[in-house]
Amino acid sequence: LLELGRLPEAEATAREALSISEGRDRFNAAQSRSLLASVLLKQGEAAAALALFEQCVVEHRALLPPDHVLNYSIQVNRARALEAEGNIEDAVEIYIAAAVVSATRTEASLSAARLLLELDRPNDARALLEPFVANATGEAIAGRYLLRVDAGQGAAESPAWANYHGDIRPFRSLHVSAIAIFADACS
């Protein structure tokens, strides 16, 4: 229902699942709460979603190993809710922490880099992305496009930069927002 955009139905279903599992099955309650938070976030209710994601973090940490994919997903969703509320600094920190714990997953690294660029911290974005894109394949290649934004001083000396220097040359004289580059990379 969530993926189909049927948000009112998804919310009702998630609330019902949560009410059934609450107090009976900790894992299913945590998953239902996470789903409800995701629905609320899609509906533009970032504060309510964040409160639920915060609760989910505690529940998932109690139930699962720290490197479990569900812990990663909860942290990424928590960061999304913070971002939706305009709390970019905290969102960046959570994305970075999630990326460190689960280095094989791309979303946290790319989201952190995108926000670092929005915060006008290109050196931090570059430091995060260069090791990430050195052996990138698949969707991780989007990190290379984020690096296009920071084609300034010192970029030519970067070993990772040499892998796609030809793609970047036309962008050196352009000022392009991180969001536009990120959208381009994902399309």
C-alpha positions in Angstrom: 0.0 0.0 0.0 2.8 2.4 0.8 4.6 1.7 -2.5 1.3 2.2 -4.3 0.8 5.6 -2.7 -2.3 4.5 -0.9 -1.2 6.2 2.2 -4.4 6.4 4.3 -4.9 2.7 3.8 -1.3 2.0 4.6 -1.5 4.1 7.8 -4.7 2.2 8.9 -3.1 -1.1 8.2 0.1 -0.3 10.0 -1.8 1.0 13.1 -3.9 -2.1 13.1 -0.8 -4.4 12.9 0.9 -2.4 15.7 -2.1 -2.7 17.9 -2.2 -6.4 17.4 1.5 -7.0 18.0 2.1 -4.5 20.8 2.8 -6.3 24.0 2.7 -9.7 22.3 5.6 -9.8 19.8 8.4 -7.2 20.2 9.9 -7.8 16.8 6.6 -7.4 14.9 5.6 -4.4 17.0 9.0 -2.8 16.1 8.5 -3.5 12.4 4.9 -2.3 12.5 6.0 0.9 14.2 8.7 1.4 11.6 6.2 0.9 8.8 3.8 3.4 10.5 6.6 5.9 10.8 7.5 5.5 7.1 3.9 6.1 6.1 3.7 9.2 8.3 6.9 10.5 6.8 5.5 10.1 3.3 2.4 12.0 4.4 4.6 14.9 5.4 4.3 14.3 9.2 8.0 14.4 9.9 7.8 15.1 13.6 5.4 12.2 14.3 7.5 9.9 12.1 10.7 11.0 13.9 9.2 10.2 17.3 8.3 6.7 16.1 11.7 6.1 14.4 13.4 7.2 17.7 11.4 4.5 19.5 12.2 2.0 16.7 16.0 2.6 17.1 15.8 1.6 20.8 13.6 -1.5 20.0 15.8 -2.6 17.1 19.0 -2.2 19.1 17.5 -4.4 21.8 16.4 -7.1 19.4 19.1 -7.2 16.7 22.9 -7.2 16.3 24.3 -3.7 15.6 25.2 -4.4 12.0 21.8 -5.9 11.1 20.2 -4.4 7.9 17.1 -3.4 9.9 19.2 -1.3 12.2 20.7 0.4 9.2 17.3 1.0 7.6 15.9 2.5 10.8 18.8 4.9 11.1 18.5 5.9 7.4 14.7 6.5 7.9 15.4 8.4 11.1 17.9 10.7 9.2 15.3 11.2 6.5 12.8 12.4 9.1 15.4 14.8 10.6 16.1 16.0 7.1 12.4 16.6 6.4 12.2 18.6 9.6 15.1 20.7 8.4 17.6 19.3 10.9 20.3 18.8 8.3 23.3 18.7 10.7 21.9 15.8 12.8 20.7 14.0 9.6 24.3 14.1 8.3 25.7 12.7 11.5 23.2 9.8 11.5 23.8 9.0 7.8 27.5 9.0 8.4 27.2 6.7 11.4 24.9 4.3 9.4 27.4 4.3 6.5 30.3 3.4 8.8 28.3 0.5 10.3 27.2 -0.8 6.9 29.8 0.2 4.4 28.3 -2.1 1.7 25.0 -0.1 1.6 25.0 3.0 -0.6 22.1 5.2 0.6 23.6 6.5 3.8 26.9 7.5 2.1 25.2 9.2 -0.8 22.7 11.0 1.4 25.4 12.2 3.8 27.5 13.5 0.9 24.5 15.3 -0.7 23.7 17.0 2.6 27.3 17.9 3.2 27.3 19.6 -0.2 24.1 21.5 0.8 25.8 22.6 3.9 28.7 23.9 1.8 31.1 21.3 3.2 32.6 20.0 -0.1 35.8 18.8 1.5 33.9 16.6 4.0 31.7 15.3 1.1 34.8 14.5 -0.9 36.5 12.7 2.0 33.4 10.6 2.5 32.9 9.8 -1.2 36.4 9.2 -2.5 37.0 5.9 -0.8 33.4 4.9 -1.4 33.6 5.4 -5.2 37.1 4.0 -5.7 35.6 0.6 -6.6 32.0 1.6 -7.2 29.6 -0.3 -9.3 25.9 -0.2 -9.8 24.0 2.5 -7.8 27.2 3.4 -5.9 28.4 5.2 -9.1 26.0 8.0 -8.2 28.7 9.1 -5.7 30.9 10.1 -8.6 28.3 12.5 -9.8 28.1 14.1 -6.3 31.8 14.6 -6.5 31.3 16.7 -9.7 30.1 19.5 -7.6 33.5 19.8 -5.9 35.8 20.2 -8.8 37.8 22.9 -7.1 41.4 23.2 -5.8 43.1 19.9 -5.1 40.7 17.8 -7.0 43.2 16.9 -9.7 45.5 15.3 -7.2 42.9 12.9 -6.0 43.5 9.3 -7.1 39.7 8.6 -7.2 39.2 11.8 -9.3 41.4 10.4 -12.1 38.9 7.6 -12.7 36.4 10.0 -14.1 38.3 13.2 -14.7 37.1 13.4 -18.3 33.5 13.5 -17.2 34.1 16.3 -14.8 36.1 18.8 -17.0 32.9 20.4 -18.6 31.5 21.0 -15.1 34.5 22.9 -13.7 33.1 26.3 -14.7 29.5 25.6 -13.7 27.9 26.1 -10.4 25.5 23.1 -10.1 23.5 22.3 -7.0 24.1 19.0 -5.2 20.4 18.2 -5.5 20.4 18.6 -9.3 23.5 16.5 -9.7 22.1 13.8 -7.3 18.8 13.7 -9.2 20.7 13.4 -12.5 22.8 10.6 -11.1 19.7 8.7 -10.0 17.8 9.0 -13.2 
